[in-house]
Amino acid sequence: MRDLNAVGRIGIGERGAVTRLVFSIKELRSRQLLIHLMRQAELAIRIDPIGNIFGRFDSANTKAPAVLAGSHLDTVIHGGKYDGPVGVIGALEAVRTIRENHIPIHAPLEVVCFVGEESSRFGFSTLGSSLVAGEVHPKDLTNAVDPQGTKLADVLSGLGISSRNLHQLQRPSKSLKAYLELHIEQGPILEAKGKRIGLVTSIAAPSRFRIVFKGRADHSGTTPMEMRKDALVASAQLIEYVEKICRRHSAMEQGRVVRRVKAQARTIARRRSIGVAVLNIREENPVPLDKRLLRVTREICDGKKINYEIMPSGAGHDAMQMAKITRAGMIFVPSRRGISHNPLEWTDPDDIALGAQLLMETMVRVANETP
């Protein structure tokens, strides 16, 4: 909790809101703090070109595939202090505890902090883990631009990452035994059911795109209503439509809501005689997590009589990318009132401790299992 609170003070602002946008000075400071903590824990540190940080604790078999655990330190604008850091600091604490107590392990353990999990700056989520998984393609970067007009492609270019060498950040599958991620639930289910742990079966997939209406600025007093070309009203109509169709079809087949929203945007623009551009940023598919890892976490919970919930994740996480190159599993801890991405975000320290304990025991079990 000391380390988690130290991270939480970086980027803290009014009413306790935390803002650490990817590649900002504050986000960089949080990564520097993590490097310091990893050095104190005597982990071997590797930082890849985009800034993903890996802290490694070797076993006797240094060539064995590693068990990787972690999350992210970047936040949304005016977010909370638990979304992401619980997974990074929880993984660090797990490895420190294993090392301090001389717990035997037969595979290396690694703590990771992925860069840019949140989409708040560029509209592009799970950036660091996507690069490690080899899931970023040049076309994905075309429409990723921050509110100041800075292109994600230009930021990456400044780090020496071009569209031609994106694949160089990909990690070979054979170097990993599994990826585990501890995270706050960000929803109300665990608290409502009185469960202290959530064991995740699968992760929902985001579709991200930008819709730009282009109208015309006219004098409000002299332009008749029927002759106006108001882009803001068109935007408002589309916002209302998005809510309506999502309420009506919350269980609709994957993809059809996206098509209807894009079609409605074009219909509104045509009806109002204004321009519209639909710019795709990212479209993904839901990701199932590893059933064997789920079985391991269930067995540990059953043995300790921990009340848990088997559940999907409605939010995206780095685990959804890592699942494409290795076995991946997730552990949730409760969020008070389900609040997340908000300064009121809160998880009880005892629940964080229990989640970290479960993470540690799972890492040991997976590291020591025979292939």
C-alpha positions in Angstrom: 0.0 0.0 0.0 2.9 2.3 0.6 4.2 1.8 -2.9 0.6 2.0 -4.4 0.0 5.3 -2.6 3.4 6.7 -3.8 2.3 6.0 -7.4 -1.1 7.6 -6.6 0.5 10.9 -5.6 2.0 11.3 -9.1 -0.4 13.3 -11.1 -2.8 13.9 -8.3 -4.9 17.1 -8.6 -8.1 18.7 -7.4 -10.4 16.4 -5.3 -7.9 13.6 -5.5 -8.2 13.1 -9.2 -5.2 11.4 -10.8 -4.1 12.3 -14.4 -1.2 10.5 -16.0 -1.7 10.5 -19.7 0.6 8.3 -21.8 3.9 9.9 -22.6 3.3 12.8 -20.3 5.9 14.0 -17.8 3.7 12.6 -14.9 3.3 9.3 -16.6 7.1 9.1 -17.2 7.7 10.0 -13.5 5.5 7.0 -12.4 7.6 4.7 -14.6 10.7 6.1 -13.1 9.4 5.4 -9.6 8.6 1.8 -10.7 12.2 1.4 -12.0 13.5 2.6 -8.6 11.3 0.0 -6.8 12.4 -2.7 -9.1 16.0 -1.9 -8.5 15.4 -2.0 -4.7 13.9 -5.5 -5.2 17.0 -6.5 -7.1 15.2 -7.3 -10.3 16.9 -7.3 -13.7 15.3 -4.4 -15.6 14.7 -4.3 -19.4 12.9 -1.4 -21.1 11.8 -1.8 -24.7 11.8 1.0 -27.3 8.2 2.2 -26.5 8.9 2.2 -22.7 7.3 -1.1 -21.5 9.2 -2.0 -18.4 10.1 -5.6 -17.5 11.6 -6.5 -14.1 12.9 -10.1 -14.0 13.6 -12.5 -11.2 15.5 -15.5 -12.5 15.0 -19.1 -11.4 17.8 -21.8 -11.5 16.6 -22.5 -15.1 17.3 -19.1 -16.7 16.3 -20.3 -20.1 12.8 -21.5 -19.2 9.9 -19.4 -20.4 8.9 -16.8 -17.9 5.7 -16.2 -15.9 4.8 -12.6 -16.6 2.5 -10.5 -14.4 1.6 -6.8 -14.4 -0.7 -4.1 -15.8 -0.3 -0.3 -16.5 0.4 3.0 -14.7 -1.2 5.5 -17.2 -4.6 6.8 -16.3 -7.6 8.5 -17.9 -8.1 12.3 -17.4 -9.2 12.8 -13.7 -9.1 9.2 -12.9 -8.5 7.2 -9.8 -5.3 5.6 -8.2 -6.2 1.9 -8.4 -7.0 1.2 -12.1 -3.7 -0.3 -13.4 -1.3 0.3 -10.5 -2.9 -2.4 -8.4 -1.8 -4.9 -11.0 1.7 -3.5 -11.4 2.5 -3.0 -7.7 0.6 -6.2 -6.8 2.9 -8.2 -9.2 6.0 -6.5 -7.8 4.9 -7.3 -4.2 4.3 -10.9 -5.2 7.8 -11.3 -6.7 9.4 -9.5 -3.7 7.6 -11.9 -1.3 8.7 -14.9 -3.3 12.3 -13.7 -3.3 12.4 -12.6 0.4 10.9 -16.0 1.5 13.1 -18.1 -0.8 10.1 -19.8 -2.3 11.4 -22.3 -4.9 10.5 -21.5 -8.5 11.3 -23.5 -11.6 10.7 -20.7 -14.1 11.7 -17.0 -14.2 9.2 -14.5 -13.0 8.7 -11.0 -14.6 6.9 -7.9 -13.5 5.7 -5.7 -16.4 4.4 -2.2 -16.8 2.8 -1.7 -20.2 2.7 1.7 -21.7 -0.6 3.3 -22.9 -3.3 0.9 -21.8 -5.8 3.7 -21.6 -7.2 5.3 -24.8 -7.7 8.7 -23.3 -5.0 10.5 -25.2 -5.0 9.0 -28.7 -8.2 6.9 -28.7 -5.9 3.8 -29.0 -6.0 1.4 -26.1 -3.5 -1.3 -24.9 -0.8 0.2 -26.9 2.3 -1.3 -25.2 0.9 -4.8 -24.9 -0.5 -4.7 -28.4 3.1 -4.0 -29.7 4.5 -6.8 -27.6 1.8 -9.1 -29.0 2.4 -8.0 -32.5 -1.1 -6.7 -32.9 -0.4 -3.1 -34.1 -0.4 -2.5 -37.8 0.5 0.7 -39.7 -3.2 1.3 -40.7 -4.1 1.3 -37.0 -2.1 4.4 -36.4 -3.7 6.5 -39.2 -6.5 8.1 -37.2 -4.9 8.0 -33.7 -4.5 11.7 -32.9 -4.7 13.5 -29.5 -6.8 16.6 -28.9 -3.8 18.9 -29.6 -3.3 17.3 -33.0 -0.3 15.2 -32.1 -0.3 12.0 -34.1 0.5 8.7 -32.3 2.5 7.7 -35.4 4.7 10.8 -34.9 5.2 10.1 -31.2 6.3 6.5 -32.0 8.6 7.8 -34.8 10.3 10.0 -32.2 10.9 6.9 -30.1 12.5 5.2 -33.2 9.4 3.1 -33.9 8.3 3.3 -37.5 5.6 1.5 -39.5 8.3 -0.6 -40.9 9.7 -1.9 -37.6 6.6 -2.3 -35.4 7.1 -6.1 -35.4 10.5 -5.7 -33.7 8.7 -5.1 -30.4 6.9 -8.4 -30.6 7.9 -11.0 -27.9 8.3 -14.6 -29.0 5.6 -16.8 -27.6 8.2 -19.4 -26.6 9.7 -16.9 -24.1 6.5 -16.9 -22.0 4.8 -19.5 -19.9 1.8 -17.4 -19.0 0.6 -13.8 -18.3 -1.4 -12.9 -15.2 -3.1 -9.6 -14.4 -4.5 -8.4 -11.1 -7.0 -5.6 -11.6 -9.9 -3.8 -9.9 -13.2 -4.9 -11.2 -14.4 -1.4 -12.3 -17.9 -2.6 -11.9 -20.5 -3.4 -9.1 -20.9 -7.1 -9.4 -18.4 -8.4 -6.7 -19.5 -5.9 -4.1 -23.2 -6.6 -4.8 -22.7 -10.3 -4.4 -20.4 -10.1 -1.4 -17.6 -11.8 -3.3 -13.9 -10.8 -2.6 -12.4 -12.2 -5.8 -13.4 -12.3 -9.4 -11.9 -14.9 -11.8 -12.2 -13.8 -15.4 -13.3 -16.0 -18.2 -13.1 -13.6 -21.1 -12.7 -9.9 -22.1 -15.1 -7.8 -24.1 -13.8 -6.1 -27.3 -13.9 -2.4 -28.0 -14.6 -0.8 -31.4 -13.2 2.7 -31.6 -13.9 5.2 -34.3 -14.2 9.0 -34.7 -17.1 10.6 -36.5 -16.6 14.2 -37.7 -19.6 16.3 -38.8 -18.7 19.3 -41.0 -21.3 22.1 -41.0 -21.2 25.8 -41.5 -21.0 28.7 -39.1 -23.8 31.3 -39.8 -25.2 34.3 -37.9 -27.7 33.0 -35.4 -30.0 35.9 -35.7 -30.3 36.2 -39.5 -30.1 32.6 -40.7 -33.5 30.8 -40.9 -33.6 27.5 -39.1 -34.3 25.6 -42.3 -31.1 27.0 -43.9 -28.7 26.2 -41.1 -26.0 23.6 -41.3 -25.3 22.9 -37.6 -22.8 20.2 -37.0 -23.4 20.3 -33.2 -27.0 19.4 -33.6 -26.1 16.5 -35.8 -23.6 15.3 -33.2 -26.3 15.5 -30.5 -28.7 13.5 -32.6 -26.1 10.8 -33.1 -25.2 10.7 -29.4 -28.9 10.1 -28.6 -29.1 7.4 -31.2 -26.0 5.6 -29.8 -27.7 5.4 -26.3 -31.0 4.3 -27.8 -29.6 1.5 -29.9 -27.3 0.2 -27.2 -30.2 0.1 -24.7 -32.3 -1.8 -27.2 -29.7 -4.2 -28.4 -27.3 -4.7 -25.5 -27.1 -8.4 -26.3 -26.9 -7.9 -30.1 -24.4 -10.0 -32.1 -20.9 -8.6 -32.2 -20.4 -5.8 -34.8 -23.9 -5.0 -35.8 -24.3 -2.0 -33.5 -21.1 -0.5 -34.9 -22.5 -0.7 -38.5 -25.8 0.8 -37.5 -24.1 3.8 -35.7 -22.0 4.5 -38.7 -25.0 4.2 -41.1 -27.0 6.6 -38.8 -24.2 9.1 -38.9 -24.3 9.2 -42.7 -28.1 9.4 -42.7 -28.1 12.4 -40.3 -25.5 14.2 -42.4 -27.4 13.6 -45.6 -30.7 14.7 -44.0 -29.1 17.9 -42.8 -27.0 18.5 -45.9 -23.7 18.6 -44.0 -20.5 16.6 -44.4 -19.4 13.6 -42.4 -16.3 11.5 -42.1 -16.1 8.1 -40.3 -12.6 7.5 -39.2 -11.8 4.0 -37.9 -9.3 3.7 -35.0 -9.5 0.2 -33.8 -11.9 -2.8 -34.0 -11.3 -6.0 -32.0 -12.9 -9.3 -31.1 -13.7 -10.6 -27.7 -10.9 -12.7 -26.1 -11.3 -15.9 -24.1 -8.8 -16.4 -21.3 -7.0 -19.6 -20.5 -9.2 -22.3 -18.9 -6.2 -24.0 -17.2 -5.2 -20.8 -15.5 -8.8 -20.3 -14.4 -8.7 -23.8 -12.9 -5.5 -23.0 -11.0 -7.0 -19.9 -9.4 -10.2 -21.7 -8.6 -8.3 -24.5 -6.8 -6.4 -22.0 -4.8 -9.5 -20.1 -3.8 -11.4 -23.3 -2.9 -8.4 -24.4 -0.8 -8.4 -21.1 1.1 -12.3 -20.9 1.2 -12.2 -17.6 -0.6 -15.6 -16.6 -1.9 -15.2 -15.8 -5.6 -17.2 -15.1 -8.7 -16.6 -16.6 -12.2 -17.2 -13.6 -14.6 -16.4 -11.9 -17.9 -14.7 -8.5 -18.1 -16.7 -5.8 -19.6 -13.6 -3.5 -19.9 -10.6 -4.1 -22.0 -7.2 -4.9 -20.4 -3.6 -5.7 -21.5 -4.5 -9.4 -20.9 -6.6 -9.4 -24.0 -3.5 -8.7 -26.1 -1.2 -11.0 -24.2 -3.7 -13.8 -24.7 -2.8 -13.8 -28.4 0.8 -14.9 -27.7 0.6 -16.9 -24.4 -1.8 -18.3 -21.8 -3.5 -15.4 -20.0 -5.5 -15.1 -16.8 -7.0 -12.3 -14.7 -8.0 -11.7 -11.1 -10.4 -9.0 -10.1 -10.8 -7.4 -6.7 -14.0 -5.4 -5.8 -14.6 -1.7 -6.6 -16.7 0.2 -4.1 -20.0 1.1 -5.8 -18.5 -0.1 -9.1 -16.9 3.3 -9.6 -13.8 3.6 -11.8 -12.0 6.2 -13.9 -13.0 8.6 -11.2 -11.3 10.1 -8.1 -13.9 8.2 -6.0 -12.4 4.9 -7.2 -11.7 2.8 -4.1 -10.8 -0.8 -3.3 -10.3 -1.9 0.3 -6.6 -2.6 1.1 -7.6 -6.0 2.5 -9.1 -6.9 -0.8 -6.0 -5.7 -2.6 -3.8 -7.8 -0.3 -6.0 -10.9 -0.9 -5.8 -10.4 -4.7 -2.0 -10.0 -4.5 -1.7 -13.1 -2.4 -3.8 -15.1 -4.9 -1.7 -13.6 -7.7 1.5 -14.7 -5.9 0.4 -18.2 -5.3 -0.8 -18.6 -8.9 2.5 -17.4 -10.2 4.4 -19.9 -8.0 2.0 -22.7 -9.1 2.3 -21.9 -12.8 6.1 -21.4 -12.6 6.5 -24.8 -11.0 4.1 -26.8 -13.1 5.5 -29.3 -15.5 5.1 -28.5 -19.3 
